Amino acid sequence: MDGDLLILAQTALVLAVWCAVTRLTALLPSRSNRRRALSQHAIDAATPKAPPLKCCSGVPHRPPPSLLQASHAWGGNYWATINLRDGPDYKHNRIKRPALAPLLPCVGLDAFRTTRKVFTDCSEAQAACLPAEVLDAARSAPKGKADLPSFLLVSVHMPAYTGPAADGPTLKFVVYFAVPPSLADDTSGAATLLCDFLRSAASGHREPSGDFYDRFKVIARMLHQEDQATNFFLRRMIEQFNGKPMLWRFFGVWGDCCRRGGVACVNLDFCTGGRIKNAALFQAATTLGSFVGDLSWCLESRADVEMPERLIGGATIVRIDVRSLPTLDVGPSGAVRLVAADGDAWQALSAPSAALSAPQSPRSPQLPRSPRSPRLPRGKAPLQAGRAELPHRWLRNLVSIAAALAVVALTGLLAMISLTRRAPPGAGPSTLLGHLR
């Protein structure tokens, strides 16, 4: 009986050690993933420049020196800390290098609330929610070289509800990119790929046999967030996908792609992931008032002639106050009108949770001390000095191997101790082996 209890105690000890070490190895990649996109002084001078548009939602543009300390603002993305594919033979070598400057300059960002999804198509019915320059380009024939549009619009719908429905109240972000005429003269593989994508945008890129089917990638990064309660699923999403280029199908569906005059539109839909994903994204929407992050997009490069992979472009959003955003209302005729911000109406609309319309807490410029929130090493300014860290996968693998060897050695040691206690005094190895049999 005593021997059985000893074996049970030994087994419990081994399991406890294994669980502790497994937890430690799980923490290593998540800490690195959360830190790898946190630091850069400012947007590089090589970023393509273009004057910002006068957008309709009232979210102001801020330049790099003041962007990260601002509230309710947007700016360019921090592209130099993103790693993208590079050749030769990426499928075999798996080489990734820091990104080059984006191909298109970001010239505007709109953020709206909607009662249901409104895909952007730049039609006359949507004139009330489009910048004047974009609307003029949509009304006219393309003026760029080789039938390139003047603007590319990327619209993203984010669920403001927790149920499994594929439609409902949403937060809609529209990012505007100017297409410079010089893009047609760029002979790099990524630029040629983007030109072909823009020229054929009217096809929708929905056919599985098409050249651009399932090639649109998103890079979403949380650069900073003050202390907020997050559920387990949302934390795991941040830990695993923060700053990682992912094909859009992992996040949602290819909502729509179209071309109208001199404007190409891409509509991406976050609202099709089911109850669990919608609940996690809704909780992320409730924390936008303390959130600093960026969204970037690229087309997946596959062949060597398309390498290195290049960003289409991106934008940084800084502490968006959802209560102050206007609402897009679609009338019976299909015309979209802009309704001034109404926090009380949005609170009722986004029930059961009123978190979207809750007053924002005072925003501290310091990074949080919570272990579940990303922070920079001690002594560095928030979101500034330093170099992004890469995930130490070799360290994780080394710890996992050491943990396995330690558990095996501990199990053998406990077994030898048990056998020694059960064997008569002065027994040799042959006697111990006899007990083992």
RODO-2510 file (C-alpha; in nm, 4 decimals, decimal comma):
residues 437
     n   res          X          Y          Z
     1     m     0,0000     0,0000     0,0000
     2     d     0,2828     0,2388     0,0897
     3     g     0,4514     0,1656    -0,2450
     4     d     0,1316     0,2467    -0,4371
     5     l     0,0954     0,5786    -0,2548
     6     l     0,4581     0,6605    -0,3285
     7     i     0,4088     0,5907    -0,6995
     8     l     0,0968     0,8114    -0,7040
     9     a     0,2850     1,0931    -0,5318
    10     q     0,5729     1,0622    -0,7776
    11     t     0,3337     1,0721    -1,0735
    12     a     0,1606     1,3828    -0,9362
    13     l     0,4971     1,5565    -0,8886
    14     v     0,6053     1,4776    -1,2450
    15     l     0,2773     1,6091    -1,3852
    16     a     0,3051     1,9283    -1,1798
    17     v     0,6595     1,9927    -1,3041
    18     w     0,5561     1,9259    -1,6620
    19     c     0,2573     2,1629    -1,6418
    20     a     0,4737     2,4386    -1,4924
    21     v     0,7394     2,4077    -1,7619
    22     t     0,4758     2,3921    -2,0381
    23     r     0,3258     2,7143    -1,9054
    24     l     0,6689     2,8779    -1,9085
    25     t     0,7342     2,7804    -2,2696
    26     a     0,3902     2,9095    -2,3680
    27     l     0,4741     3,2480    -2,2219
    28     l     0,8001     3,2895    -2,4148
    29     p     0,6576     3,3371    -2,7677
    30     s     0,3638     3,5471    -2,6501
    31     r     0,5888     3,7950    -2,4692
    32     s     0,8077     3,8238    -2,7791
    33     n     0,5096     3,8563    -3,0112
    34     r     0,3650     4,1349    -2,8011
    35     r     0,6921     4,3256    -2,7979
    36     r     0,8087     4,2835    -3,1527
    37     a     0,6016     4,5719    -3,2980
    38     l     0,6347     4,8231    -3,0165
    39     s     0,9235     5,0506    -3,1003
    40     q     1,0291     5,2897    -3,3690
    41     h     1,1171     5,6577    -3,3489
    42     a     0,8967     5,7849    -3,6327
    43     i     0,7760     5,7035    -3,9782
    44     d     1,0745     5,6730    -4,2100
    45     a     1,1480     5,9660    -4,4418
    46     a     1,1263     5,7342    -4,7419
    47     t     0,7525     5,6816    -4,6893
    48     p     0,5594     5,8086    -4,9943
    49     k     0,4013     6,1433    -4,9139
    50     a     0,0714     6,2935    -5,0271
    51     p    -0,1487     6,5649    -4,8745
    52     p    -0,4276     6,4224    -4,6557
    53     l    -0,7863     6,4364    -4,7767
    54     k    -1,0618     6,6210    -4,5958
    55     c    -1,2488     6,3176    -4,4654
    56     c    -1,6096     6,3052    -4,3467
    57     s    -1,5922     6,1417    -4,0034
    58     g    -1,3865     6,4161    -3,8399
    59     v    -1,0955     6,1980    -3,7210
    60     p    -0,7963     6,4336    -3,7632
    61     h    -0,4591     6,3496    -3,9139
    62     r    -0,1522     6,3856    -3,6919
    63     p     0,2141     6,3842    -3,8034
    64     p     0,4616     6,1367    -3,6487
    65     p     0,6085     6,3562    -3,3713
    66     s     0,2700     6,4008    -3,2036
    67     l     0,0772     6,0992    -3,3316
    68     l     0,1435     5,8447    -3,0583
    69     q     0,0589     6,0871    -2,7778
    70     a    -0,2591     6,2138    -2,9482
    71     s    -0,6197     6,1095    -2,8904
    72     h    -0,8855     6,0374    -3,1524
    73     a    -0,6458     6,0651    -3,4468
    74     w    -0,4833     5,8734    -3,7298
    75     g    -0,1478     5,8770    -3,9075
    76     g     0,0872     5,6718    -4,1227
    77     n     0,1862     5,3179    -4,0301
    78     y     0,5188     5,2121    -3,8775
    79     w     0,6205     4,9895    -4,1656
    80     a     0,9916     4,9475    -4,0890
    81     t     0,9174     4,7053    -3,8002
    82     i     0,7170     4,4647    -4,0201
    83     n     0,8837     4,1551    -4,1673
    84     l     0,7743     4,0331    -4,5113
    85     r     0,8683     3,7551    -4,7513
    86     d     1,1846     3,7638    -4,9565
    87     g     1,3429     3,5273    -5,2091
    88     p     1,4894     3,3299    -5,3535
    89     d     1,2697     3,0185    -5,3232
    90     y     1,0657     3,1387    -5,0253
    91     k     0,8770     2,8100    -4,9913
    92     h     1,2044     2,6330    -4,9187
    93     n     1,4154     2,9013    -4,7463
    94     r     1,1370     3,0831    -4,5538
    95     i     1,3313     3,4111    -4,5573
    96     k     1,1675     3,7244    -4,4182
    97     r     1,3243     4,0703    -4,4034
    98     p     1,2194     4,4154    -4,2763
    99     a     0,9664     4,5742    -4,5099
   100     l     1,0522     4,8342    -4,7690
   101     a     0,8550     5,1579    -4,7957
   102     p     0,4850     5,1116    -4,8845
   103     l     0,3891     5,1344    -5,2500
   104     l     0,0971     5,3719    -5,1874
   105     p     0,0746     5,6732    -4,9532
   106     c    -0,2145     5,6798    -4,7070
   107     v    -0,4046     6,0053    -4,7591
   108     g    -0,7070     5,9653    -4,5359
   109     l    -0,9021     5,7610    -4,2824
   110     d    -1,2709     5,7632    -4,1946
   111     a    -1,4356     5,5857    -3,9022
   112     f    -1,8133     5,5448    -3,8855
   113     r    -2,0756     5,3611    -3,6885
   114     t    -2,3352     5,1708    -3,8880
   115     t    -2,6637     4,9978    -3,8092
   116     r    -2,5666     4,7292    -4,0614
   117     k    -2,2846     4,6665    -4,3079
   118     v    -2,2419     4,9283    -4,5800
   119     f    -1,9940     4,8208    -4,8470
   120     t    -1,8195     5,1144    -5,0133
   121     d    -1,8701     5,1357    -5,3893
   122     c    -1,8258     5,5141    -5,4469
   123     s    -2,1693     5,5419    -5,6081
   124     e    -2,3747     5,8620    -5,6039
   125     a    -2,5833     5,7115    -5,3247
   126     q    -2,2757     5,7224    -5,0996
   127     a    -2,1720     6,0779    -5,1872
   128     a    -2,2457     6,2021    -4,8344
   129     c    -1,9724     5,9862    -4,6788
   130     l    -1,6935     6,0297    -4,9357
   131     p    -1,4221     6,2982    -4,9589
   132     a    -1,4758     6,5364    -5,2477
   133     e    -1,1538     6,4328    -5,4251
   134     v    -1,2519     6,0648    -5,4157
   135     l    -1,6041     6,1370    -5,5372
   136     d    -1,4696     6,3430    -5,8285
   137     a    -1,2317     6,0621    -5,9248
   138     a    -1,5161     5,8080    -5,9139
   139     r    -1,7244     6,0255    -6,1471
   140     s    -1,4479     6,0582    -6,4039
   141     a    -1,2523     5,8192    -6,6217
   142     p    -0,9115     5,7017    -6,4958
   143     k    -0,6389     5,9585    -6,5578
   144     g    -0,3396     5,7516    -6,4513
   145     k    -0,1079     5,5537    -6,6749
   146     a    -0,2124     5,2139    -6,8050
   147     d    -0,5687     5,2451    -6,6710
   148     l    -0,4604     5,2721    -6,3075
   149     p    -0,7109     5,4312    -6,0672
   150     s    -0,6341     5,7515    -5,8793
   151     f    -0,7358     5,6082    -5,5413
   152     l    -0,7576     5,2731    -5,3648
   153     l    -1,0098     5,2470    -5,0793
   154     v    -0,9892     4,9654    -4,8221
   155     s    -1,3017     4,9379    -4,6079
   156     v    -1,3180     4,7165    -4,2968
   157     h    -1,6322     4,6271    -4,1013
   158     m    -1,5822     4,5333    -3,7347
   159     p    -1,8765     4,3819    -3,5387
   160     a    -2,0282     4,5910    -3,2598
   161     y    -2,2324     4,2946    -3,1373
   162     t    -2,1597     3,9583    -2,9782
   163     g    -2,3983     3,7188    -3,1514
   164     p    -2,3307     3,4754    -3,4369
   165     a    -2,5142     3,6841    -3,6997
   166     a    -2,3196     3,7889    -4,0092
   167     d    -2,4682     4,1395    -4,0052
   168     g    -2,5624     4,3974    -3,7463
   169     p    -2,4257     4,7176    -3,5914
   170     t    -2,0629     4,7667    -3,6932
   171     l    -1,7681     4,9999    -3,6761
   172     k    -1,6567     5,0832    -4,0293
   173     f    -1,3049     5,2029    -4,1091
   174     v    -1,2221     5,3333    -4,4565
   175     v    -0,8546     5,3883    -4,5429
   176     y    -0,7767     5,5989    -4,8511
   177     f    -0,4621     5,5458    -5,0587
   178     a    -0,3465     5,7654    -5,3459
   179     v    -0,2148     5,5768    -5,6497
   180     p     0,0806     5,7775    -5,7850
   181     p     0,1313     5,7790    -6,1647
   182     s     0,4890     5,6641    -6,1057
   183     l     0,3587     5,3235    -5,9864
   184     a     0,3187     5,2172    -6,3507
   185     d     0,6901     5,2850    -6,4095
   186     d     0,8021     5,0760    -6,1107
   187     t     0,9488     4,7541    -6,2478
   188     s     0,9703     4,5677    -5,9172
   189     g     0,7714     4,2463    -5,8915
   190     a     0,5490     4,3686    -5,6072
   191     a     0,4649     4,6919    -5,7911
   192     t     0,3750     4,5012    -6,1073
   193     l     0,1566     4,2695    -5,8994
   194     l    -0,0286     4,5644    -5,7444
   195     c    -0,0782     4,7318    -6,0844
   196     d    -0,2354     4,4137    -6,2217
   197     f    -0,4569     4,3883    -5,9124
   198     l    -0,5809     4,7461    -5,9507
   199     r    -0,6421     4,7191    -6,3257
   200     s    -0,8587     4,4101    -6,2795
   201     a    -1,0399     4,5265    -5,9627
   202     a    -1,3708     4,5430    -6,1529
   203     s    -1,3688     4,1610    -6,1761
   204     g    -1,4100     4,1344    -5,7988
   205     h    -1,1212     3,8839    -5,7603
   206     r    -1,3653     3,6201    -5,6343
   207     e    -1,2987     3,3359    -5,8775
   208     p    -1,0770     3,0588    -5,7302
   209     s    -0,9010     3,0339    -6,0650
   210     g    -0,8133     3,4046    -6,0680
   211     d    -0,4608     3,5383    -6,0220
   212     f    -0,5512     3,7300    -5,7038
   213     y    -0,7852     3,4889    -5,5326
   214     d    -0,6864     3,4468    -5,1650
   215     r    -0,3765     3,6702    -5,1891
   216     f    -0,4862     3,9784    -4,9962
   217     k    -0,3083     3,9872    -4,6586
   218     v    -0,3606     4,1996    -4,3501
   219     i    -0,1072     4,2894    -4,0809
   220     a    -0,2854     4,4045    -3,7644
   221     r    -0,0701     4,5232    -3,4741
   222     m    -0,1464     4,6427    -3,1249
   223     l     0,1237     4,8998    -3,0518
   224     h    -0,0094     5,0036    -2,7141
   225     q    -0,3140     4,9594    -2,4971
   226     e    -0,3805     5,0849    -2,1482
   227     d    -0,5107     4,8461    -1,8842
   228     q    -0,8343     4,6864    -2,0005
   229     a    -1,0083     4,3588    -1,9164
   230     t    -0,9839     4,1173    -2,2093
   231     n    -1,1174     3,7664    -2,2454
   232     f    -0,8989     3,4631    -2,3051
   233     f    -0,9811     3,4323    -2,6760
   234     l    -0,8921     3,7962    -2,7477
   235     r    -0,5631     3,7661    -2,5559
   236     r    -0,4685     3,4578    -2,7539
   237     m    -0,5530     3,6329    -3,0822
   238     i    -0,3255     3,9224    -2,9880
   239     e    -0,0447     3,6943    -2,8742
   240     q    -0,0519     3,4744    -3,1845
   241     f    -0,1315     3,7221    -3,4621
   242     n     0,0055     4,0593    -3,3464
   243     g     0,2110     4,1897    -3,6384
   244     k     0,1903     3,8643    -3,8340
   245     p     0,0892     3,8878    -4,2041
   246     m    -0,2231     3,6763    -4,2456
   247     l    -0,4411     3,5967    -4,5444
   248     w    -0,7741     3,7689    -4,5077
   249     r    -0,9700     3,4411    -4,5024
   250     f    -0,8353     3,3768    -4,1505
   251     f    -1,0188     3,6887    -4,0263
   252     g    -1,3334     3,7068    -4,2355
   253     v    -1,4696     3,6891    -4,5872
   254     w    -1,3807     3,8746    -4,9040
   255     g    -1,6748     4,1119    -4,8841
   256     d    -1,6491     4,2918    -5,2165
   257     c    -1,4051     4,4393    -5,4663
   258     c    -1,5088     4,6851    -5,7346
   259     r    -1,3949     4,9671    -5,9606
   260     r    -1,5818     5,2887    -6,0319
   261     g    -1,4146     5,5434    -6,2566
   262     g    -1,0799     5,6361    -6,1081
   263     v    -1,1384     5,4600    -5,7743
   264     a    -1,0830     5,0939    -5,6776
   265     c    -1,2604     4,9687    -5,3641
   266     v    -1,1855     4,6664    -5,1468
   267     n    -1,4398     4,5749    -4,8773
   268     l    -1,3290     4,3400    -4,5999
   269     d    -1,5718     4,1812    -4,3584
   270     f    -1,4810     4,0955    -3,9977
   271     c    -1,8404     3,9971    -3,9101
   272     t    -1,8510     3,6399    -4,0406
   273     g    -1,6491     3,4517    -3,7797
   274     g    -1,9337     3,3247    -3,5616
   275     r    -2,0213     3,3920    -3,2007
   276     i    -1,6764     3,3491    -3,0425
   277     k    -1,4838     3,5619    -3,2915
   278     n    -1,7549     3,8291    -3,2979
   279     a    -1,7509     3,8476    -2,9184
   280     a    -1,3720     3,8902    -2,9150
   281     l    -1,3785     4,1586    -3,1853
   282     f    -1,6653     4,3361    -3,0104
   283     q    -1,4611     4,3486    -2,6919
   284     a    -1,1703     4,4897    -2,8929
   285     a    -1,4081     4,7562    -3,0256
   286     t    -1,5033     4,8546    -2,6717
   287     t    -1,1385     4,9336    -2,5906
   288     l    -1,0621     5,1566    -2,8897
   289     g    -1,0520     5,4601    -2,6602
   290     s    -0,7259     5,3302    -2,5116
   291     f    -0,5931     5,1492    -2,8177
   292     v    -0,2978     5,2453    -3,0393
   293     g    -0,2345     5,0180    -3,3371
   294     d    -0,1938     5,0005    -3,7101
   295     l    -0,3424     4,8122    -4,0029
   296     s    -0,1383     4,7349    -4,3138
   297     w    -0,2106     4,5351    -4,6267
   298     c    -0,0115     4,3566    -4,8935
   299     l    -0,0550     4,1094    -5,1763
   300     e     0,1045     3,7716    -5,1116
   301     s     0,4179     3,7193    -5,3208
   302     r     0,4678     3,3598    -5,4287
   303     a     0,7143     3,3432    -5,7179
   304     d     1,0710     3,4747    -5,7139
   305     v     0,9838     3,7420    -5,9717
   306     e     0,7336     3,8873    -5,7210
   307     m     0,9885     3,9140    -5,4393
   308     p     1,0468     4,0938    -5,2141
   309     e     0,6956     4,1287    -5,0784
   310     r     0,5907     4,4941    -5,0422
   311     l     0,3242     4,6670    -4,8361
   312     i     0,0412     4,8292    -5,0267
   313     g     0,0148     5,0747    -4,7383
   314     g    -0,1349     5,1169    -4,3951
   315     a    -0,2547     5,3532    -4,1237
   316     t    -0,2230     5,3956    -3,7479
   317     i    -0,5314     5,4631    -3,5359
   318     v    -0,4874     5,6308    -3,1988
   319     r    -0,7433     5,6186    -2,9143
   320     i    -1,0586     5,6468    -3,1232
   321     d    -1,3544     5,7886    -2,9279
   322     v    -1,6418     5,5793    -3,0596
   323     r    -1,9057     5,8057    -2,9025
   324     s    -1,8000     6,0952    -3,1245
   325     l    -1,8173     5,9024    -3,4541
   326     p    -2,1013     5,9796    -3,6964
   327     t    -2,3409     5,7061    -3,8062
   328     l    -2,4101     5,5930    -4,1615
   329     d    -2,7825     5,5554    -4,2161
   330     v    -2,9146     5,3844    -4,5311
   331     g    -3,2552     5,5093    -4,6452
   332     p    -3,5257     5,3122    -4,8277
   333     s    -3,3882     5,4292    -5,1627
   334     g    -3,0378     5,3070    -5,0780
   335     a    -2,8988     5,6570    -5,0270
   336     v    -2,6506     5,6879    -4,7418
   337     r    -2,6708     5,9867    -4,5121
   338     l    -2,4378     6,0970    -4,2366
   339     v    -2,5996     6,1243    -3,8933
   340     a    -2,4226     6,3266    -3,6261
   341     a    -2,2777     6,1435    -3,3287
   342     d    -2,5344     6,0302    -3,0725
   343     g    -2,3792     5,8317    -2,7905
   344     d    -2,7139     5,7507    -2,6246
   345     a    -2,8612     5,6085    -2,9447
   346     w    -2,5496     5,3999    -3,0039
   347     q    -2,5642     5,2708    -2,6453
   348     a    -2,9145     5,1377    -2,7061
   349     l    -2,8194     4,9998    -3,0461
   350     s    -2,5183     4,8050    -2,9239
   351     a    -2,6966     4,6382    -2,6296
   352     p    -2,6470     4,4239    -2,4237
   353     s    -2,3149     4,5958    -2,3563
   354     a    -2,2867     4,9715    -2,3122
   355     a    -1,9097     4,9621    -2,3148
   356     l    -1,8821     5,1254    -2,6548
   357     s    -2,0403     5,4413    -2,5250
   358     a    -1,8867     5,4464    -2,1788
   359     p    -1,6858     5,7593    -2,0964
   360     q    -1,3190     5,7048    -2,1525
   361     s    -1,0885     5,7006    -1,8537
   362     p    -0,7998     5,9472    -1,8336
   363     r    -0,5256     5,8361    -2,0692
   364     s    -0,1836     5,7919    -1,9241
   365     p     0,1181     5,8356    -2,1529
   366     q     0,2948     5,5493    -1,9748
   367     l     0,2754     5,1892    -2,0800
   368     p     0,0773     4,9595    -1,8484
   369     r     0,2273     4,7370    -1,5824
   370     s    -0,0272     4,4622    -1,6373
   371     p     0,1376     4,1347    -1,7441
   372     r    -0,1337     4,0918    -2,0057
   373     s    -0,0524     4,4173    -2,1799
   374     p     0,2527     4,4885    -2,3931
   375     r     0,5207     4,7144    -2,2512
   376     l     0,8680     4,8231    -2,3395
   377     p     1,1789     4,7488    -2,1357
   378     r     1,2175     4,9668    -1,8282
   379     g     1,3607     5,3107    -1,8910
   380     k     1,2434     5,3533    -2,2510
   381     a     0,9878     5,6017    -2,3658
   382     p     0,6512     5,4552    -2,4684
   383     l     0,6302     5,3522    -2,8336
   384     q     0,9586     5,5183    -2,9203
   385     a     1,3260     5,4456    -2,8727
   386     g     1,4577     5,0977    -2,9289
   387     r     1,4429     4,8207    -3,1875
   388     a     1,1649     4,5692    -3,2322
   389     e     1,2351     4,2230    -3,0915
   390     l     1,1869     3,9116    -3,3008
   391     p     1,0304     3,5915    -3,1604
   392     h     1,2940     3,3616    -3,0088
   393     r     1,1589     3,0337    -3,1417
   394     w     1,4927     2,8629    -3,0902
   395     l     1,4719     2,9511    -2,7199
   396     r     1,1218     2,8075    -2,6950
   397     n     1,2361     2,4843    -2,8616
   398     l     1,5417     2,4644    -2,6361
   399     v     1,3308     2,5068    -2,3227
   400     s     1,0844     2,2437    -2,4450
   401     i     1,3654     1,9903    -2,5052
   402     a     1,5251     2,0673    -2,1680
   403     a     1,1869     2,0276    -1,9978
   404     a     1,1304     1,6891    -2,1600
   405     l     1,4774     1,5679    -2,0571
   406     a     1,4266     1,6977    -1,7035
   407     v     1,0950     1,5151    -1,6678
   408     v     1,2491     1,1902    -1,7971
   409     a     1,5448     1,2230    -1,5594
   410     l     1,3178     1,3047    -1,2645
   411     t     1,0952     1,0087    -1,3413
   412     g     1,3971     0,7755    -1,3564
   413     l     1,5358     0,9133    -1,0311
   414     l     1,2072     0,8679    -0,8481
   415     a     1,1775     0,5143    -0,9841
   416     m     1,5283     0,4284    -0,8611
   417     i     1,4511     0,5718    -0,5178
   418     s     1,1338     0,3644    -0,4987
   419     l     1,3163     0,0467    -0,6036
   420     t     1,5980     0,1077    -0,3561
   421     r     1,3516     0,1414    -0,0689
   422     r     1,1710    -0,1769    -0,1647
   423     a     1,4915    -0,3880    -0,2125
   424     p     1,6674    -0,5586     0,0824
   425     p     1,9798    -0,3863     0,2244
   426     g     2,2971    -0,4431     0,0219
   427     a     2,1103    -0,5514    -0,2920
   428     g     2,3009    -0,5152    -0,6164
   429     p     2,1869    -0,4018    -0,9610
   430     s     2,0631    -0,7507    -1,0567
   431     t     1,8359    -0,7560    -0,7515
   432     l     1,6991    -0,4109    -0,8344
   433     l     1,6285    -0,5204    -1,1911
   434     g     1,4466    -0,8217    -1,0534
   435     h     1,2209    -0,5908    -0,8532
   436     l     1,1640    -0,3833    -1,1653
   437     r     1,0402    -0,6904    -1,3532
***
